[in-house]
Amino acid sequence: MEAGEIKSTELEKLYAKIRKDPACRTEGMGSIFVPGVGSHQNRPLVFVGEAPGGEEERKREPFVGPAGKNLHILLGEAGLKKDEVFVTNLIKYRPVTPRGSNRSPTERERRRARPFLMEEVEILQPCLLVCLGLSAAKGLLQRPDLKMGDANGSLFFMDPWKILVTYHPSPHNWASAQKRAALHHVFRGLRPLWNELKAASNPS
């Protein structure tokens, strides 16, 4: 069995475990599980968002709604295709308000989801993790006091993982000229950084 097939099998086992764990889906979440998707190549580039929204629920795939369209633009600017990267969320179910609209996950929900995300990362063995948005960054880095104004474009080290933080490509952030410029700046440097990290992890 090839490495990509092994990763795919291990991910399916992990996703099955998450679906069976009742604590992973609170009463304030939708019922549809949205797994990560993308490349299983060696040392991939992995993007981590907050949680799925309504469009992601319907298609059972992360970042396929308005934020996903913006992500697609940013990937193109970085010289990357969506099938060259792996895209996932910290939380695999859609957090919803009593009225059925999207909401941000609570700190408790982020804490509960983090061990499973770390298992996902362990399977994928990425060269670089890119946190899309403050909520995902707080959950992954275990930094509830983190401020995006300080964290955007910063590289964090959580042995053995390297984590780059930037704004979420949501329509709200995209509408802000300052935040959109910050996103473009980070993504323009992604491929050179990814190549550098891959070379460092595979010395000749």
KOLTIGU-748795 format. One line per 3 residues: number of its first residue (from 1); their letters; for each residue z, y, x of N, C-alpha, C, CB. Coordinates in pm, whole numbers, plus 50000, padded with zeros to 5 digits. Glycine has a CB too. Layout:
# KOLTIGU-748795
NUM = a = Z:Y:X:Z:Y:X:Z:Y:X:Z:Y:X ~ ...
END
This chain:
# KOLTIGU-748795
1 = mea = 50000:49880:50084:50000:50000:50000:50000:50125:50088:50123:50001:49905 ~ 49913:50222:50058:49904:50344:50137:50021:50437:50106:49771:50415:50110 ~ 50042:50534:50199:50156:50624:50187:50154:50700:50054:50158:50722:50302
4 = gei = 50035:50747:50013:50026:50820:49888:50063:50735:49767:49886:50873:49870 ~ 50024:50609:49769:50057:50518:49660:50207:50489:49656:49979:50386:49673 ~ 50266:50479:49774:50411:50455:49781:50486:50575:49722:50455:50431:49928
7 = kst = 50444:50695:49760:50507:50815:49706:50493:50822:49554:50447:50941:49770 ~ 50374:50790:49504:50350:50792:49361:50443:50696:49288:50204:50758:49331 ~ 50458:50577:49342:50546:50476:49282:50691:50523:49283:50534:50341:49356
10 = ele = 50734:50580:49395:50872:50627:49406:50899:50745:49312:50902:50667:49551 ~ 50800:50831:49296:50816:50943:49203:50829:50894:49059:50699:51039:49216 ~ 50748:50796:49023:50757:50741:48887:50895:50681:48861:50648:50635:48865
13 = kly = 50951:50614:48961:51086:50558:48947:51188:50669:48929:51122:50472:49070 ~ 51173:50776:49007:51265:50889:48996:51255:50954:48860:51238:50991:49106 ~ 51133:50977:48812:51116:51042:48683:51171:50956:48569:50968:51073:48659
16 = aki = 51157:50827:48583:51215:50736:48482:51367:50748:48482:51172:50589:48510 ~ 51425:50762:48600:51571:50775:48611:51618:50906:48547:51615:50770:48759 ~ 51543:51014:48569:51580:51143:48508:51573:51134:48356:51487:51255:48559
19 = rkd = 51467:51072:48305:51451:51061:48159:51564:50979:48096:51315:50997:48125 ~ 51618:50884:48172:51724:50798:48118:51862:50861:48128:51724:50665:48191 ~ 51875:50968:48204:52005:51032:48224:52027:51138:48115:52014:51097:48366
22 = pac = 52119:51113:48022:52138:51207:47910:52188:51343:47954:52234:51149:47810 ~ 52251:51352:48071:52304:51480:48117:52194:51573:48167:52405:51456:48227 ~ 52073:51519:48189:51964:51602:48241:51899:51686:48133:51859:51515:48306
25 = rte = 51922:51652:48007:51865:51730:47897:51977:51772:47804:51756:51649:47820 ~ 52014:51899:47807:52120:51950:47721:52064:51975:47580:52182:52079:47780 ~ 52154:52010:47490:52111:52040:47353:52021:52164:47349:52234:52062:47262
28 = gmg = 52030:52246:47451:51949:52367:47457:51818:52348:47530:52026:52476:47520 ~ 51765:52226:47529:51638:52198:47595:51545:52124:47500:51660:52117:47724 ~ 51415:52135:47529:51316:52060:47453:51325:51911:47487:51176:52113:47480
31 = sif = 51249:51832:47415:51256:51686:47432:51145:51630:47520:51251:51620:47298 ~ 51054:51715:47565:50938:51666:47641:50962:51679:47790:50810:51742:47601 ~ 50951:51568:47860:50969:51564:48005:50840:51610:48074:51009:51422:48053
34 = vpg = 50853:51701:48169:50736:51753:48242:50752:51721:48390:50720:51908:48219 ~ 50679:51620:48441:50692:51581:48581:50617:51674:48674:50643:51439:48600 ~ 50644:51662:48803:50566:51733:48903:50429:51668:48918:50639:51736:49037
37 = vgs = 50332:51746:48965:50196:51694:48984:50137:51750:49114:50106:51731:48863 ~ 50040:51677:49167:49967:51727:49282:49951:51627:49393:50035:51846:49334 ~ 49928:51679:49511:49895:51597:49627:50016:51520:49680:49837:51683:49736
40 = hqn = 49991:51396:49720:50093:51313:49784:50062:51295:49932:50104:51177:49715 ~ 49979:51384:49987:49940:51372:50128:50062:51386:50219:49835:51479:50164 ~ 50043:51352:50345:50150:51361:50443:50188:51507:50467:50108:51295:50574
43 = rpl = 50320:51536:50463:50374:51668:50490:50311:51776:50401:50352:51704:50637 ~ 50321:51760:50269:50253:51854:50178:50324:51988:50167:50243:51793:50041 ~ 50258:52080:50101:50314:52209:50064:50361:52193:49920:50208:52328:50081
46 = vfv = 50490:52216:49895:50547:52190:49763:50599:52321:49702:50662:52087:49773 ~ 50554:52349:49580:50599:52467:49505:50701:52423:49400:50478:52539:49439 ~ 50811:52499:49394:50918:52467:49299:50942:52586:49208:51049:52428:49374
49 = gea = 50919:52566:49079:50948:52669:48981:51081:52643:48913:50837:52677:48878 ~ 51107:52721:48811:51234:52715:48739:51238:52598:48640:51259:52846:48666 ~ 51147:52601:48545:51145:52502:48437:51015:52519:48358:51272:52518:48342
52 = pgg = 50974:52418:48284:50851:52431:48204:50870:52525:48086:50806:52295:48154 ~ 50757:52581:48040:50755:52661:47919:50683:52586:47808:50690:52797:47944 ~ 50645:52657:47704:50582:52594:47589:50449:52529:47621:50563:52693:47481
55 = eee = 50365:52600:47698:50234:52545:47733:50247:52423:47822:50148:52651:47802 ~ 50345:52428:47911:50372:52313:47999:50420:52192:47918:50476:52351:48107 ~ 50499:52218:47816:50541:52109:47727:50420:52044:47661:50639:52162:47619
58 = rkr = 50330:52127:47609:50216:52073:47535:50125:51990:47625:50137:52187:47471 ~ 50107:52035:47750:50017:51963:47841:50089:51868:47936:49938:52063:47922 ~ 50223:51871:47930:50307:51785:48016:50272:51801:48164:50291:51638:47975
61 = epf = 50256:51926:48203:50220:51957:48342:50276:52095:48377:50065:51952:48363 ~ 50335:52112:48495:50391:52243:48531:50285:52347:48564:50484:52229:48648 ~ 50316:52470:48534:50233:52586:48569:50089:52574:48517:50230:52603:48719
64 = vgp = 50078:52558:48386:49946:52557:48323:49932:52670:48221:49921:52422:48255 ~ 50039:52748:48203:50035:52861:48112:49995:52989:48186:50170:52880:48043 ~ 50032:53105:48134:49996:53233:48197:50043:53243:48343:50055:53347:48118
67 = agk = 50165:53198:48372:50214:53201:48511:50131:53109:48599:50362:53160:48518 ~ 50086:52997:48541:50002:52904:48616:49867:52965:48652:49980:52778:48536 ~ 49813:53047:48562:49686:53115:48592:49703:53211:48710:49634:53191:48468
70 = nlh = 49817:53281:48711:49845:53370:48823:49865:53291:48953:49968:53456:48794 ~ 49933:53176:48942:49951:53090:49059:49817:53044:49113:50040:52969:49024 ~ 49725:53010:49023:49591:52967:49065:49520:53078:49145:49507:52928:48941
73 = ill = 49534:53202:49100:49476:53315:49172:49537:53327:49311:49496:53447:49093 ~ 49668:53313:49318:49739:53325:49446:49702:53212:49541:49890:53327:49423 ~ 49688:53091:49488:49648:52979:49572:49508:53002:49629:49652:52847:49491
76 = gea = 49419:53056:49546:49285:53086:49593:49287:53189:49705:49198:53135:49480 ~ 49373:53288:49689:49385:53390:49792:49439:53331:49922:49477:53504:49744 ~ 49522:53228:49909:49579:53161:50027:49485:53057:50086:49711:53096:49991
79 = glk = 49368:53038:50021:49274:52937:50069:49319:52797:50035:49256:52950:50217 ~ 49394:52783:49926:49447:52653:49884:49395:52619:49745:49602:52652:49886 ~ 49376:52491:49720:49341:52443:49587:49463:52374:49527:49219:52346:49592
82 = kde = 49469:52372:49395:49587:52315:49330:49603:52167:49364:49577:52333:49179 ~ 49490:52096:49387:49502:51954:49418:49537:51930:49566:49372:51882:49384 ~ 49556:52039:49642:49599:52025:49782:49751:52041:49795:49529:52129:49869
85 = vfv = 49816:52081:49687:49959:52108:49692:50029:52026:49583:49988:52260:49675 ~ 50161:52025:49588:50239:51959:49484:50321:52066:49413:50333:51845:49544 ~ 50316:52066:49280:50384:52168:49199:50485:52100:49107:50281:52252:49116
88 = tnl = 50607:52148:49108:50712:52088:49026:50809:52197:48981:50786:51977:49104 ~ 50909:52158:48906:51014:52250:48861:51151:52192:48894:51002:52278:48710 ~ 51246:52281:48914:51384:52237:48933:51431:52156:48813:51477:52359:48956
91 = iky = 51403:52208:48694:51442:52143:48569:51316:52093:48500:51523:52239:48476 ~ 51320:51970:48453:51199:51905:48402:51184:51913:48250:51198:51761:48443 ~ 51281:51975:48182:51271:51998:48038:51274:52148:48011:51386:51925:47961
94 = rpv = 51212:52190:47905:51204:52332:47873:51336:52384:47815:51090:52358:47773 ~ 51402:52480:47882:51522:52542:47824:51479:52639:47712:51604:52618:47934 ~ 51543:52625:47597:51503:52707:47481:51624:52774:47417:51430:52620:47377
97 = tpr = 51598:52887:47352:51701:52956:47276:51711:52891:47138:51671:53109:47263 ~ 51815:52923:47060:51824:52870:46924:51701:52902:46838:51947:52925:46856 ~ 51631:53011:46872:51511:53049:46797:51385:52982:46851:51495:53200:46800
100 = gsn = 51401:52905:46958:51287:52830:47010:51206:52898:47118:51198:52799:46901 ~ 51253:53011:47171:51180:53077:47280:51236:53032:47415:51190:53231:47267 ~ 51162:53064:47521:51207:53025:47655:51334:53100:47694:51096:53052:47757
103 = rsp = 51413:53036:47777:51530:53102:47836:51546:53055:47979:51660:53073:47752 ~ 51625:53126:48056:51654:53084:48193:51759:52973:48190:51703:53203:48279 ~ 51749:52875:48279:51852:52770:48285:51986:52829:48324:51811:52659:48385
106 = ter = 52092:52766:48279:52227:52808:48319:52256:52755:48460:52334:52758:48218 ~ 52358:52810:48521:52396:52762:48655:52436:52614:48648:52512:52846:48712 ~ 52503:52576:48541:52542:52435:48526:52419:52345:48515:52632:52417:48402
109 = err = 52318:52388:48442:52194:52310:48430:52123:52300:48565:52101:52373:48325 ~ 52124:52410:48641:52063:52406:48773:52136:52310:48866:52060:52546:48835 ~ 52268:52314:48861:52347:52224:48946:52321:52079:48912:52497:52253:48932
112 = rar = 52309:52049:48783:52285:51912:48739:52148:51862:48784:52298:51901:48587 ~ 52050:51953:48783:51913:51913:48817:51890:51902:48968:51815:52012:48759 ~ 51969:51971:49047:51942:51981:49191:51936:51847:49263:52046:52065:49254
115 = pfl = 52032:51753:49241:52023:51625:49313:51892:51551:49288:52138:51536:49274 ~ 51840:51560:49167:51713:51494:49137:51597:51564:49207:51689:51491:48985 ~ 51603:51698:49213:51499:51770:49288:51504:51730:49435:51517:51923:49273
118 = mee = 51623:51715:49489:51634:51677:49629:51579:51536:49652:51780:51685:49675 ~ 51596:51448:49556:51534:51314:49566:51382:51325:49565:51581:51224:49450 ~ 51332:51414:49481:51187:51437:49472:51134:51488:49606:51155:51538:49358
121 = vei = 51206:51582:49664:51168:51639:49794:51173:51532:49903:51260:51757:49831 ~ 51274:51448:49899:51289:51341:49998:51169:51246:49992:51420:51263:49975 ~ 51121:51219:49874:51004:51132:49858:50879:51200:49914:50983:51095:49709
124 = lqp = 50862:51329:49883:50741:51400:49920:50736:51436:50069:50729:51526:49838 ~ 50853:51457:50131:50860:51494:50273:50772:51614:50306:50820:51375:50360 ~ 50796:51727:50240:50709:51843:50263:50735:51910:50397:50727:51944:50153
127 = cll = 50632:51976:50447:50647:52063:50564:50716:52192:50521:50510:52094:50629 ~ 50686:52234:50398:50737:52362:50349:50756:52355:50199:50643:52477:50387 ~ 50870:52408:50153:50897:52425:50010:50884:52574:49978:51040:52370:49972
130 = vcl = 50818:52605:49868:50805:52744:49825:50874:52758:49690:50656:52788:49816 ~ 50983:52834:49686:51055:52858:49561:50989:52974:49488:51205:52887:49587 ~ 50943:52947:49368:50880:53050:49285:50983:53105:49187:50757:52992:49209
133 = gls = 51046:53213:49225:51142:53276:49137:51286:53259:49180:51127:53223:49000 ~ 51369:53351:49133:51509:53356:49174:51590:53237:49122:51571:53484:49126 ~ 51562:53195:48999:51640:53085:48941:51622:52957:49022:51599:53062:48795
136 = aak = 51498:52924:49057:51472:52805:49137:51536:52817:49275:51322:52781:49152 ~ 51527:52936:49334:51585:52958:49467:51737:52945:49465:51545:53095:49520 ~ 51800:53003:49364:51946:52991:49352:51988:52845:49339:51997:53072:49231
139 = gll = 51914:52769:49258:51949:52630:49236:51928:52545:49360:51868:52574:49124 ~ 51816:52563:49426:51785:52481:49543:51874:52516:49661:51638:52497:49581 ~ 51892:52645:49686:51969:52690:49802:52120:52693:49776:51924:52827:49844
142 = qrp = 52158:52672:49650:52299:52680:49609:52357:52817:49647:52382:52566:49676 ~ 52281:52920:49609:52320:53058:49639:52318:53139:49508:52224:53122:49746 ~ 52421:53126:49423:52420:53199:49296:52419:53350:49312:52538:53160:49214
145 = dlk = 52455:53400:49431:52459:53544:49456:52329:53598:49513:52572:53576:49549 ~ 52229:53512:49528:52103:53551:49591:52033:53662:49512:52010:53429:49605 ~ 51977:53760:49584:51903:53869:49522:51757:53861:49565:51964:54007:49560
148 = mgd = 51663:53867:49470:51523:53851:49504:51472:53964:49593:51440:53843:49377 ~ 51525:54083:49574:51484:54194:49658:51506:54166:49806:51557:54319:49618 ~ 51612:54090:49835:51643:54054:49973:51573:53925:50015:51793:54039:49991
151 = ang = 51554:53833:49921:51506:53699:49955:51354:53688:49962:51557:53600:49855 ~ 51281:53774:49890:51135:53759:49884:51072:53760:50023:51076:53869:49800 ~ 50994:53656:50050:50925:53645:50178:51011:53590:50290:50874:53778:50218
154 = slf = 51137:53557:50259:51228:53506:50362:51219:53354:50372:51373:53548:50332 ~ 51235:53304:50494:51233:53160:50520:51377:53114:50542:51144:53126:50643 ~ 51421:53019:50461:51556:52964:50471:51549:52824:50530:51626:52962:50332
157 = fmd = 51653:52786:50602:51658:52655:50665:51773:52575:50605:51673:52667:50820 ~ 51739:52464:50544:51837:52374:50485:51804:52235:50538:51836:52380:50326 ~ 51855:52208:50656:51816:52091:50734:51797:51966:50649:51919:52065:50841
160 = pwk = 51680:51900:50658:51567:51930:50747:51458:52016:50683:51506:51801:50795 ~ 51488:52078:50568:51383:52144:50492:51374:52292:50524:51406:52126:50343 ~ 51252:52344:50518:51225:52486:50535:51178:52540:50400:51117:52512:50647
163 = ilv = 51242:52646:50355:51222:52694:50218:51185:52843:50219:51349:52671:50133 ~ 51069:52872:50164:51020:53010:50152:51042:53055:50008:50869:53021:50191 ~ 51095:53174:49992:51126:53226:49858:51035:53344:49824:51275:53269:49849
166 = tyh = 50984:53343:49702:50906:53458:49655:50923:53474:49504:50756:53441:49691 ~ 50866:53580:49451:50875:53605:49307:50803:53496:49228:50817:53742:49273 ~ 50848:53475:49106:50778:53386:49013:50652:53458:48966:50871:53346:48892
169 = psp = 50539:53387:48960:50413:53454:48918:50402:53472:48767:50293:53374:48967 ~ 50511:53510:48703:50512:53529:48558:50433:53654:48520:50657:53540:48506 ~ 50385:53662:48397:50315:53783:48353:50399:53909:48372:50275:53769:48208
172 = hnw = 50531:53897:48352:50619:54012:48367:50616:54063:48511:50763:53975:48326 ~ 50630:53971:48608:50625:54012:48749:50485:54058:48789:50670:53897:48839 ~ 50384:53990:48732:50245:54022:48765:50210:54164:48720:50149:53921:48698
175 = asa = 50274:54209:48614:50248:54343:48560:50309:54453:48646:50302:54354:48419 ~ 50402:54415:48734:50464:54511:48824:50382:54518:48952:50612:54472:48855 ~ 50326:54634:48982:50242:54648:49101:50317:54610:49228:50190:54792:49113
178 = qkr = 50445:54646:49234:50526:54617:49353:50548:54467:49370:50661:54689:49344 ~ 50584:54399:49261:50611:54256:49270:50482:54177:49291:50682:54207:49143 ~ 50375:54221:49226:50245:54154:49246:50200:54167:49392:50138:54213:49152
181 = aal = 50219:54284:49451:50185:54305:49592:50270:54217:49682:50202:54451:49630 ~ 50397:54201:49646:50487:54116:49725:50442:53971:49719:50632:54129:49676 ~ 50399:53925:49601:50347:53789:49586:50223:53769:49671:50316:53759:49438
184 = hhv = 50130:53862:49663:50006:53851:49740:50036:53846:49890:49913:53969:49709 ~ 50132:53927:49934:50167:53931:50076:50220:53794:50123:50273:54041:50103 ~ 50309:53735:50044:50365:53604:50081:50257:53497:50082:50477:53564:49983
187 = frg = 50172:53495:49982:50071:53389:49972:49963:53402:50079:50007:53392:49835 ~ 49933:53524:50121:49834:53540:50228:49880:53475:50358:49806:53688:50251 ~ 50010:53466:50379:50062:53405:50500:50094:53258:50489:50182:53476:50543
190 = lrp = 50069:53199:50371:50110:53061:50348:50037:52959:50435:50089:53026:50205 ~ 49904:52964:50435:49831:52861:50510:49862:52866:50660:49681:52878:50489 ~ 49863:52985:50724:49900:52987:50865:50041:52930:50891:49893:53129:50918
193 = lwn = 50135:52963:50801:50272:52912:50818:50276:52761:50800:50366:52979:50718 ~ 50207:52713:50697:50201:52568:50670:50139:52495:50788:50120:52539:50540 ~ 50028:52547:50841:49963:52484:50955:50055:52481:51078:49833:52557:50989
196 = elk = 50128:52591:51097:50219:52600:51211:50330:52496:51199:50281:52742:51220 ~ 50385:52482:51080:50494:52388:51059:50446:52244:51070:50558:52411:50924 ~ 50325:52216:51022:50270:52081:51036:50248:52046:51182:50138:52068:50959
199 = aas = 50197:52142:51259:50173:52118:51402:50305:52094:51474:50099:52238:51464 ~ 50409:52169:51436:50538:52154:51501:50603:52020:51468:50630:52267:51461 ~ 50573:51968:51349:50633:51840:51309:50556:51721:51363:50642:51831:51159
202 = nps = 50435:51747:51415:50352:51639:51471:50304:51680:51610:50230:51608:51378 ~ 50396:51695:51707:50354:51739:51841:50263:51637:51907:50476:51763:51929 ~ 50164:51686:51981:50067:51596:52048:50127:51539:52175:49936:51671:52079
END
